[in-house]
């Protein structure tokens, strides 16, 4: 699963809700997502930032 958002709170909420459901790649914009999916030949993929959770309670459900 991929989550693309420049808003750290959105990334954090998605990661909390999907915790344990599988892998989630979070990117701040589509340029970063493209770099992760299609790295330039001979280069390494850029690091993907995983926001740390600041809330200790259960995830909000829509």
PyMOL commands that set and color helices and strands:
alter all, ss='L'
color gray80, all
select helices_A, chain A and resi 8-17+30-37
alter helices_A, ss='H'
color red, helices_A
select strands_A, chain A and resi 2-4+25-27
alter strands_A, ss='S'
color yellow, strands_A
deselect
rebuild
show_as cartoon
